[in-house]
Amino acid sequence: MPRPHRVFILAYDGCQLLDVSGPAAVFGAANDACGRPYYELRIVSPGGGAVTSNCGVALHSRRIGGQPDTLLVAGGSKGLKAAMEHPALRRWLRSVAPRARRFGSVCTGAFVLAAAGLLDGRRVATHWASCERLARGFPALSVDAEALYVADGAVWTSAGVTTGIDMALALVEADLGAATANLIARHFVLYARRPGYQSQFSPLLQAQAEAEAPFGPLIAWMQDNLDRPLDVPALAARAGLSERTFYRRFTEATGKTPAHFVESLRLEAARTLLTRDLPLKAIAGKVGLGSAARLGHAFERRFGMAPSLFREMHRGAI
């Protein structure tokens, strides 16, 4: 039997618990799916022993040492600066990361790798609230503020918290195939496997977080009825407001005009459907854009590429 693939997840006092437990659960589930220990998982820390996460739950860890095949650094809050400045940890990272098959981070764990000089020249992701700080503090790297996770060669980095699960599923898919990754996703009762290109804040999620009643329920209804007329008269009637009042209040609540918001919802849905084997005309109909030509024009204006090119780049991503 071949040697298990060694996965090290670096933790430290103040780390985000889900940044550790989420990917760890995915790799553990992969072993169950394989019926054998394909992955050998270790939680490691600079000093070993008990590490207290940001929510107070303690994690058992081993002292840093050995050579991982996959190395992931968890994000955190209070302990992040100490981890970035820890001399022994920085030396160990510089030693093992270049020799690993792949290495990366979850959430603000990117700061620890960046402080060790391991992300220079790379395109990376981190939590949306820390993108500007990471870019400002480490100008030699390029921050993708939109992506859920980014794979730049052997370097894999993800955005905030739950996106570590999405990235771990993608790593499992690279190792064991899409069928195994999809089986794990179903076992975890995930709504969907999210591809790396998907924005950290979808238009739906962001608007639901910001909008006041009656727009929260309205936006959810819009998402489920993209193929219906979603013009101002129809939406205003559903919201029980005059057209002028609806336009003003909706724009104030979401930061976008109704037309721009509806187009954003439709194009986000189209991006997901483009990873499947559906004709462009069928996709256009499902998302309410009418024709393949109209879909192409709107898609290229928003994303800078034709739907066909996007499909080739991301075919099978979900």
Beta strands, then each sheet from edge to edge (+ up, - down):
strand 1: 5-10
strand 2: 39-45
strand 3: 49-52
strand 4: 58-63
strand 5: 70-73
strand 6: 102-105
strand 7: 123-124
strand 8: 142-143
strand 9: 149-152
strand 10: 155-158
sheet 1: 3+ 4- 2- 1- 5- 6- 10- 9+
sheet 2: 7+ 8+
end
